[in-house]
Amino acid sequence: MTDVIIVGAGPTGLMLAAELRLAGVRPVVLERRPERRDVPKASGLGGQILELLRYRGLLERFRAACTGPMPAPIFPFGGVHLDFTRLADPPLHALPLAQSRLERLLDERARELGVDLRLGHEVTGVSQDDDAVTLGVRGPDGPYRLTARYLVGCDGARSRVREQAGIPFPGVTYPEVNRLGQVTLAPPVSVLDGGDLDVPGFGVIKAGFTRTDRGLFGLGVSPGSDLVSLYTIEDESTEYDDDVPMTPDELQGSVHRVLGVRLPVAEAGRLSRFTFKSRQAERYRHGRILLAGDAAHLFPATGVALNAGMLDAVNLAWKLAADVRGHAPDGLLDTYHRERHLAGARTLLHTRAQVALRRGHDPAADALREVFQELLADEQPLRRMGALVAGADLRHPTPGCDHPLAGTFAPDLTLHTDHGVTGVAELMRAARPVFLDLADRADLREAVRGWRDRVDVHTAKTDGRPADALLVRPDGHIAWAASIGEPAGTALRDALTRWFGAGSLS
């Protein structure tokens, strides 16, 4: 029997597989496609997952593979923009990394860790009982059956795993088609300083969004590059086949319908079309079957799906591994649904708000967008919106601990140890729980002694100590924190037991 089967070798499934391997579990990954496709999908990775990749020591590897110049910290939001260029430390970042290249990087990482990855293996049936999940699979050599303790569906919007498990997926599909192209434009069109376009016989098209009674047009120019990003939204109910790529003529036709001008495309890079759906699975766990990524949620805005799906994977992996290895406390795996379903609901909140902002075509909608943009001129609401879009504003419930840091993502403190200077990020590369003693408290180190087989213990000093000690989960969130000077041995043992099971070492 296999410990865990993952269905789907997209970014979510591959991230989950790598995290499980770091936790000592050997998953089998099934992907129905026999080879990877280069059909353009997402063109970048952004939000809180970038911090998590940095904590795993992977961010520079991903940055080196970027497929374009690093963009300015300006992000579309429902037909307006979140502009972080005036902030020294923007709360939202992105990497211009095509999804096909991202998947290859994650594939390489999974194989380096020894993941059993099977391309061309399609799931034909799913059943489960109290002890196991059984799959019917059609592979290159014919049909076979595979049994596992757990099954995770990372198989996208049309998830067969979700369907076979009978998990409802309520929501709506919006009657609009979005088209996006990264192109170079031919003369006589020219790019002006500031990113506007000069179109002879038509006039100047401003960078940013232009709204007409026929739809929405977006224009962006990459600094230091000839690439121009063109984006259109039109109300349309046509069902397109995702496997049929969009052509330059189709993009030009959409721009002409929305703006009334045909822009001459010299060369086309990424071309994609997509519709927007707003859906969330009613539950992310049904017995021994779990969902993550697009199988669990679909959002009606760009730039958030990869972030959300890969964060699902990181949250789930250490909990699933603890269960498989026999030291998970009761109810730990259920916290995956509670925490990530809430995270999905938060993402649906701001993406649905984007629908309201972008789809209104009357003076009241124009006024709403203008007022919203005025609010974002102030730093505090701008930072708040950035954290919301990044998925960095989450605070997970931490029963028994009301410290302000509890439940939040651990800050990357600069740590001074007997072995030199390091940071919290470097301590998290192995994806293990970390107990960080910041006040040289022997009582807390004694309290954690019974968990040293599964919790890494470090003593260090840091400037402006935020707590006497931090207990950090493998996903980077703080499970418990000790206020400065408070007696905390019993509370620490309770937190260790709650999150990592009973202590086993004396």
C-alpha positions as CSV (number, residue, x, y, z in Angstrom):
1,M,0.0,0.0,0.0
2,T,1.2,3.5,-0.9
3,D,1.1,6.2,1.8
4,V,-0.2,9.0,-0.3
5,I,-1.3,9.3,-4.0
6,I,-1.4,12.7,-5.5
7,V,-3.5,13.1,-8.7
8,G,-2.2,16.0,-10.8
9,A,1.3,17.1,-11.5
10,G,0.7,20.8,-11.8
11,P,2.3,23.3,-9.4
12,T,0.1,22.3,-6.5
13,G,0.6,18.6,-6.9
14,L,4.4,18.9,-7.4
15,M,4.8,21.3,-4.4
16,L,2.8,18.9,-2.2
17,A,5.0,15.9,-3.4
18,A,8.2,17.8,-2.6
19,E,7.0,18.8,0.8
20,L,5.9,15.3,1.7
21,R,9.3,14.0,0.7
22,L,11.0,16.6,3.0
23,A,8.7,15.2,5.8
24,G,9.8,11.6,5.1
25,V,6.8,10.4,3.1
26,R,7.0,8.8,-0.4
27,P,4.0,9.9,-2.5
28,V,3.1,8.6,-5.9
29,V,2.1,11.3,-8.3
30,L,-0.3,10.5,-11.2
31,E,-0.6,12.8,-14.2
32,R,-3.0,11.9,-17.0
33,R,-1.0,13.8,-19.7
34,P,1.9,11.8,-21.1
35,E,4.1,14.9,-21.4
36,R,4.1,18.5,-20.3
37,R,2.4,21.1,-22.5
38,D,3.6,24.6,-23.3
39,V,0.1,26.0,-23.7
40,P,0.4,29.5,-22.0
41,K,-1.3,29.7,-18.7
42,A,-0.1,31.7,-15.7
43,S,2.8,34.1,-16.5
44,G,4.0,34.7,-13.0
45,L,4.2,33.7,-9.4
46,G,3.4,36.1,-6.6
47,G,2.2,36.6,-3.1
48,Q,3.0,34.8,0.1
49,I,4.3,31.6,-1.7
50,L,7.4,33.6,-2.6
51,E,8.3,34.0,1.1
52,L,7.7,30.3,1.7
53,L,10.0,29.4,-1.3
54,R,12.6,31.7,0.2
55,Y,12.2,29.8,3.6
56,R,12.9,26.6,1.7
57,G,16.0,28.0,0.0
58,L,14.4,27.9,-3.4
59,L,13.6,31.5,-4.3
60,E,16.9,32.2,-6.0
61,R,16.6,29.1,-8.1
62,F,13.2,30.3,-9.3
63,R,14.3,33.8,-9.8
64,A,17.2,32.7,-12.0
65,A,14.6,31.0,-14.3
66,C,12.5,34.1,-14.7
67,T,11.1,34.6,-18.2
68,G,11.2,38.4,-18.2
69,P,12.5,41.5,-16.4
70,M,11.4,42.0,-12.8
71,P,8.2,44.0,-13.0
72,A,7.5,47.2,-11.0
73,P,5.3,46.5,-8.0
74,I,2.1,47.5,-9.7
75,F,-0.7,45.0,-9.8
76,P,-4.1,45.1,-11.5
77,F,-7.1,44.9,-9.2
78,G,-10.6,44.9,-10.8
79,G,-9.8,47.5,-13.5
80,V,-7.7,49.7,-11.2
81,H,-4.2,49.3,-9.9
82,L,-2.5,48.6,-6.6
83,D,0.7,50.8,-7.0
84,F,3.4,50.0,-4.4
85,T,6.2,51.8,-6.2
86,R,6.4,54.5,-3.5
87,L,6.9,51.9,-0.7
88,A,10.4,50.8,0.2
89,D,9.0,47.4,1.3
90,P,6.0,46.5,-0.8
91,P,3.7,43.9,0.8
92,L,3.2,42.1,-2.6
93,H,5.8,40.9,-5.0
94,A,5.8,38.8,-8.2
95,L,8.2,36.8,-10.4
96,P,7.7,36.8,-14.2
97,L,7.8,33.0,-14.5
98,A,5.8,31.2,-17.1
99,Q,3.8,28.3,-15.7
100,S,5.4,25.8,-18.0
101,R,8.8,26.8,-16.7
102,L,7.6,26.8,-13.1
103,E,6.3,23.3,-13.5
104,R,9.6,22.1,-14.9
105,L,11.4,23.6,-11.9
106,L,9.0,21.9,-9.5
107,D,9.3,18.7,-11.5
108,E,13.1,18.8,-11.2
109,R,12.8,19.5,-7.4
110,A,10.4,16.6,-6.9
111,R,12.6,14.2,-8.8
112,E,15.7,15.3,-6.9
113,L,13.9,14.4,-3.7
114,G,12.9,10.9,-5.1
115,V,9.2,11.4,-5.9
116,D,7.6,8.6,-7.9
117,L,6.1,10.7,-10.8
118,R,4.1,8.9,-13.4
119,L,3.1,10.7,-16.6
120,G,0.4,9.3,-18.8
121,H,-1.5,7.6,-15.9
122,E,-5.2,8.6,-15.8
123,V,-7.5,7.9,-12.9
124,T,-10.6,6.0,-13.9
125,G,-12.3,5.4,-10.6
126,V,-12.0,6.1,-6.9
127,S,-13.4,4.4,-3.8
128,Q,-12.6,4.5,-0.1
129,D,-13.3,2.8,3.1
130,D,-12.2,3.4,6.7
131,D,-8.6,2.2,6.1
132,A,-7.7,3.1,2.5
133,V,-8.4,4.7,-0.9
134,T,-8.4,2.5,-4.0
135,L,-7.9,3.9,-7.5
136,G,-8.5,2.5,-10.9
137,V,-5.7,3.8,-13.2
138,R,-5.2,3.5,-16.9
139,G,-1.4,3.7,-17.7
140,P,0.7,3.3,-20.8
141,D,0.9,-0.5,-20.2
142,G,-2.8,-0.9,-19.5
143,P,-5.2,-0.6,-16.5
144,Y,-4.2,-1.3,-12.9
145,R,-5.3,-0.6,-9.3
146,L,-3.5,1.4,-6.7
147,T,-4.2,1.6,-3.0
148,A,-3.1,4.3,-0.6
149,R,-3.8,5.5,2.9
150,Y,-4.7,9.0,1.5
151,L,-5.5,10.5,-1.8
152,V,-5.1,14.2,-2.7
153,G,-6.8,15.6,-5.7
154,C,-4.7,18.3,-7.3
155,D,-6.3,17.7,-10.7
156,G,-7.7,21.1,-11.5
157,A,-11.0,22.8,-12.1
158,R,-12.6,19.6,-13.6
159,S,-11.2,17.4,-10.9
160,R,-12.2,13.8,-11.3
161,V,-11.1,13.1,-7.7
162,R,-13.6,15.8,-6.4
163,E,-16.3,14.4,-8.6
164,Q,-15.7,10.8,-7.6
165,A,-15.7,11.8,-3.9
166,G,-19.0,13.6,-4.3
167,I,-17.8,16.9,-2.9
168,P,-20.0,19.8,-4.0
169,F,-18.3,22.7,-5.9
170,P,-20.8,25.5,-5.8
171,G,-20.3,28.9,-7.4
172,V,-20.8,30.8,-10.6
173,T,-19.1,31.3,-14.0
174,Y,-19.1,34.9,-15.2
175,P,-20.2,35.6,-18.8
176,E,-17.0,37.2,-20.0
177,V,-13.9,36.2,-21.9
178,N,-10.4,37.6,-21.0
179,R,-7.6,37.7,-23.5
180,L,-4.0,38.4,-22.7
181,G,-1.0,38.8,-25.0
182,Q,2.6,39.8,-24.5
183,V,3.6,41.1,-27.9
184,T,5.9,43.5,-29.8
185,L,4.1,46.0,-32.0
186,A,5.0,47.0,-35.5
187,P,5.3,50.6,-36.9
188,P,3.8,53.0,-37.2
189,V,2.7,52.4,-33.6
190,S,5.3,53.7,-31.1
191,V,5.7,53.4,-27.3
192,L,6.0,56.8,-25.6
193,D,7.8,57.7,-22.4
194,G,5.6,56.5,-19.5
195,G,4.3,53.5,-21.4
196,D,1.5,55.1,-23.5
197,L,1.0,54.1,-27.1
198,D,0.9,56.6,-30.0
199,V,-1.3,55.2,-32.8
200,P,-1.3,57.4,-35.9
201,G,-4.8,58.1,-37.1
202,F,-6.2,57.2,-33.7
203,G,-4.3,59.0,-31.0
204,V,-2.7,58.1,-27.7
205,I,-3.7,55.0,-25.7
206,K,-2.9,55.5,-22.1
207,A,-1.1,52.9,-20.1
208,G,-3.3,51.1,-17.6
209,F,-7.0,50.5,-18.2
210,T,-9.3,52.0,-20.7
211,R,-13.0,51.3,-20.4
212,T,-15.5,51.5,-23.3
213,D,-19.1,50.4,-23.7
214,R,-17.8,47.3,-25.4
215,G,-15.4,46.1,-22.7
216,L,-12.2,46.8,-20.9
217,F,-8.7,47.2,-22.4
218,G,-5.5,47.0,-20.5
219,L,-2.0,48.2,-21.6
220,G,1.3,47.7,-19.9
221,V,4.9,48.1,-21.1
222,S,7.8,46.2,-19.5
223,P,10.7,48.5,-18.5
224,G,13.8,47.9,-20.6
225,S,11.9,45.6,-23.0
226,D,10.0,45.9,-26.3
227,L,7.3,43.7,-24.8
228,V,3.9,45.2,-24.6
229,S,1.1,43.5,-22.6
230,L,-2.4,43.8,-24.1
231,Y,-5.4,42.7,-22.1
232,T,-9.1,42.7,-23.0
233,I,-12.3,41.7,-21.3
234,E,-15.5,41.3,-23.3
235,D,-18.9,40.0,-22.2
236,E,-19.2,36.7,-24.1
237,S,-20.7,33.3,-23.4
238,T,-18.6,31.3,-25.9
239,E,-17.1,28.0,-24.5
240,Y,-13.5,27.8,-25.7
241,D,-11.4,24.6,-25.7
242,D,-8.5,25.2,-23.3
243,D,-6.3,23.0,-25.5
244,V,-6.8,25.3,-28.6
245,P,-4.3,28.2,-28.2
246,M,-5.3,31.8,-28.9
247,T,-3.9,33.4,-32.1
248,P,-2.5,36.9,-32.7
249,D,-5.5,37.5,-35.0
250,E,-7.9,36.6,-32.2
251,L,-6.2,39.1,-29.8
252,Q,-6.2,41.8,-32.5
253,G,-9.8,41.2,-33.2
254,S,-10.7,41.6,-29.5
255,V,-8.7,44.8,-29.2
256,H,-10.5,46.2,-32.3
257,R,-13.9,45.4,-30.9
258,V,-13.2,47.0,-27.5
259,L,-11.1,50.0,-28.6
260,G,-12.0,50.5,-32.3
261,V,-8.5,50.2,-33.5
262,R,-6.4,47.3,-34.8
263,L,-2.9,47.2,-33.3
264,P,-0.2,45.8,-35.6
265,V,1.4,42.8,-33.9
266,A,5.0,42.1,-35.1
267,E,5.7,39.1,-32.8
268,A,3.7,37.4,-30.1
269,G,5.0,35.8,-27.0
270,R,2.5,34.6,-24.4
271,L,-1.1,34.4,-25.8
272,S,-3.9,33.1,-23.6
273,R,-7.6,33.4,-23.1
274,F,-9.6,32.5,-20.0
275,T,-13.0,32.8,-18.3
276,F,-13.5,33.6,-14.7
277,K,-15.2,31.3,-12.2
278,S,-16.0,31.8,-8.5
279,R,-16.2,28.4,-6.8
280,Q,-15.1,26.7,-3.6
281,A,-15.5,23.1,-2.6
282,E,-17.8,22.7,0.4
283,R,-15.1,20.7,2.2
284,Y,-11.4,20.1,1.5
285,R,-11.5,16.7,3.1
286,H,-13.9,13.7,2.8
287,G,-12.6,10.8,4.7
288,R,-9.2,9.8,3.2
289,I,-9.7,12.1,0.2
290,L,-8.4,15.7,0.2
291,L,-8.4,18.5,-2.3
292,A,-6.0,21.3,-3.0
293,G,-5.4,24.0,-5.6
294,D,-7.9,24.5,-8.5
295,A,-9.7,21.3,-7.5
296,A,-10.7,23.1,-4.2
297,H,-11.2,26.6,-5.4
298,L,-11.5,28.9,-8.5
299,F,-11.1,32.6,-8.3
300,P,-12.5,35.3,-10.6
301,A,-9.2,37.3,-10.9
302,T,-5.7,36.7,-12.2
303,G,-2.5,36.4,-10.2
304,V,-3.8,34.5,-7.2
305,A,-4.5,30.8,-8.1
306,L,-0.9,29.6,-8.1
307,N,-0.2,31.3,-4.8
308,A,-3.3,29.8,-3.1
309,G,-2.8,26.3,-4.5
310,M,0.9,26.0,-3.5
311,L,0.1,27.4,-0.1
312,D,-2.6,24.7,0.3
313,A,0.1,22.1,-0.5
314,V,2.5,23.4,2.2
315,N,-0.2,23.6,4.8
316,L,-1.4,20.1,4.1
317,A,2.0,18.2,3.6
318,W,3.3,18.3,7.2
319,K,-0.1,17.4,8.7
320,L,-0.5,14.5,6.3
321,A,3.0,13.3,6.9
322,A,2.5,13.4,10.7
323,D,-0.6,11.2,10.3
324,V,1.2,8.8,8.0
325,R,4.1,8.5,10.4
326,G,1.9,7.9,13.4
327,H,2.5,10.9,15.6
328,A,-0.3,13.3,14.5
329,P,-2.5,14.4,17.4
330,D,-6.3,13.9,17.1
331,G,-7.8,16.4,14.7
332,L,-4.6,17.7,13.2
333,L,-5.5,16.8,9.6
334,D,-8.9,18.5,10.0
335,T,-7.1,21.8,10.6
336,Y,-6.1,21.7,6.9
337,H,-9.8,22.2,5.9
338,R,-10.4,24.8,8.6
339,E,-7.3,26.9,7.8
340,R,-7.2,26.7,4.0
341,H,-10.9,26.9,3.5
342,L,-10.8,30.2,5.4
343,A,-7.8,31.2,3.3
344,G,-9.8,30.4,0.1
345,A,-12.8,32.4,1.4
346,R,-10.5,35.4,1.9
347,T,-9.2,35.1,-1.6
348,L,-12.8,34.8,-2.9
349,L,-13.6,37.9,-1.0
350,H,-11.2,40.2,-2.7
351,T,-11.5,38.5,-6.2
352,R,-15.3,38.9,-6.0
353,A,-14.7,42.5,-5.1
354,Q,-12.7,42.8,-8.2
355,V,-15.6,41.5,-10.2
356,A,-17.8,44.3,-8.8
357,L,-15.1,46.9,-9.7
358,R,-14.4,45.8,-13.2
359,R,-17.9,44.8,-14.5
360,G,-19.8,48.0,-13.6
361,H,-20.4,50.2,-16.7
362,D,-22.5,53.0,-15.3
363,P,-21.6,56.3,-13.5
364,A,-22.1,54.7,-10.1
365,A,-19.5,52.0,-11.0
366,D,-17.1,54.7,-12.2
367,A,-17.6,56.6,-8.9
368,L,-16.8,53.4,-7.0
369,R,-13.6,52.8,-8.8
370,E,-12.6,56.5,-8.3
371,V,-13.2,56.4,-4.6
372,F,-11.4,53.0,-4.2
373,Q,-8.4,54.4,-6.1
374,E,-8.4,57.5,-3.8
375,L,-8.3,55.2,-0.7
376,L,-5.3,53.5,-2.1
377,A,-3.4,56.8,-2.1
378,D,-2.9,56.3,1.6
379,E,-0.3,53.9,2.8
380,Q,-2.2,52.0,5.5
381,P,-5.1,50.8,3.2
382,L,-2.6,50.2,0.4
383,R,-0.6,47.9,2.6
384,R,-3.8,46.2,3.9
385,M,-4.9,45.4,0.4
386,G,-1.5,44.2,-0.6
387,A,-1.4,41.7,2.3
388,L,-4.9,40.5,1.5
389,V,-4.0,39.8,-2.2
390,A,-0.7,38.2,-1.2
391,G,-2.5,35.9,1.3
392,A,-0.2,37.3,4.0
393,D,-2.9,38.6,6.3
394,L,-3.9,35.2,7.6
395,R,-3.7,34.4,11.3
396,H,-4.5,30.8,12.1
397,P,-6.3,29.9,15.3
398,T,-3.9,29.0,18.1
399,P,-5.9,27.6,21.1
400,G,-4.2,28.3,24.4
401,C,-2.0,31.1,23.1
402,D,-3.1,34.8,22.6
403,H,0.4,36.3,21.9
404,P,0.1,38.8,19.0
405,L,2.5,36.7,16.8
406,A,0.6,33.4,17.4
407,G,-0.9,32.1,14.1
408,T,1.0,34.6,11.9
409,F,3.8,33.8,9.4
410,A,7.1,33.8,11.3
411,P,9.2,37.0,10.6
412,D,12.7,36.4,9.3
413,L,14.5,37.6,12.4
414,T,18.3,38.0,12.3
415,L,19.6,35.5,14.8
416,H,23.0,35.6,16.6
417,T,24.0,32.1,17.7
418,D,27.2,30.4,19.0
419,H,27.8,29.3,15.4
420,G,27.4,32.8,13.8
421,V,24.6,34.9,12.3
422,T,21.6,33.2,10.6
423,G,17.9,33.9,10.0
424,V,14.6,32.2,10.6
425,A,14.4,31.5,6.9
426,E,17.5,29.4,7.0
427,L,16.2,27.3,9.9
428,M,13.1,26.4,7.9
429,R,14.7,24.8,4.9
430,A,14.2,21.2,6.1
431,A,10.5,21.8,6.5
432,R,10.6,20.7,10.2
433,P,9.0,22.4,13.3
434,V,11.4,24.8,14.9
435,F,11.5,25.9,18.6
436,L,13.4,29.1,18.9
437,D,14.7,30.2,22.3
438,L,15.4,33.9,22.1
439,A,15.9,34.6,25.8
440,D,18.2,31.7,26.9
441,R,15.5,30.1,29.0
442,A,16.5,26.7,30.3
443,D,12.9,26.1,31.6
444,L,11.6,26.2,28.0
445,R,14.4,24.1,26.6
446,E,13.6,21.5,29.2
447,A,9.9,21.6,28.3
448,V,10.6,20.9,24.7
449,R,13.1,18.1,25.4
450,G,10.5,15.3,24.9
451,W,9.9,16.5,21.3
452,R,13.5,16.8,20.0
453,D,13.0,13.8,17.7
454,R,10.6,15.9,15.6
455,V,11.2,19.5,16.6
456,D,14.5,21.4,15.9
457,V,15.6,23.4,18.9
458,H,17.8,26.6,18.5
459,T,19.0,29.2,21.0
460,A,19.8,32.6,19.7
461,K,19.6,36.4,20.4
462,T,17.9,39.0,18.2
463,D,17.6,42.7,18.4
464,G,14.2,43.9,19.5
465,R,13.2,40.5,20.7
466,P,9.4,40.1,19.9
467,A,9.0,37.1,22.3
468,D,11.0,35.0,24.7
469,A,10.4,32.0,22.4
470,L,8.7,31.0,19.2
471,L,7.3,27.6,18.1
472,V,7.2,27.6,14.3
473,R,5.3,25.0,12.3
474,P,6.8,23.5,9.1
475,D,4.6,25.8,7.0
476,G,6.2,28.9,8.6
477,H,3.3,29.8,10.9
478,I,3.8,30.4,14.6
479,A,2.0,27.8,16.7
480,W,2.9,29.3,20.0
481,A,4.9,32.2,21.4
482,A,6.1,33.1,25.0
483,S,5.6,36.6,26.2
484,I,8.7,38.2,27.7
485,G,9.3,36.9,31.2
486,E,6.2,34.8,31.6
487,P,6.2,31.3,33.1
488,A,5.4,29.2,30.1
489,G,6.7,25.6,30.4
490,T,3.2,24.0,30.8
491,A,1.7,26.1,28.0
492,L,4.6,25.1,25.7
493,R,4.1,21.4,26.4
494,D,0.4,21.8,25.7
495,A,1.1,23.5,22.4
496,L,3.7,20.9,21.4
497,T,1.2,18.1,22.1
498,R,-1.6,19.9,20.3
499,W,0.4,20.4,17.1
500,F,3.0,17.7,17.1
501,G,1.6,14.8,19.2
502,A,2.7,13.4,22.5
503,G,6.3,13.7,23.5
504,S,8.4,10.6,23.0
505,L,11.8,11.3,24.5
506,S,12.7,11.6,28.1
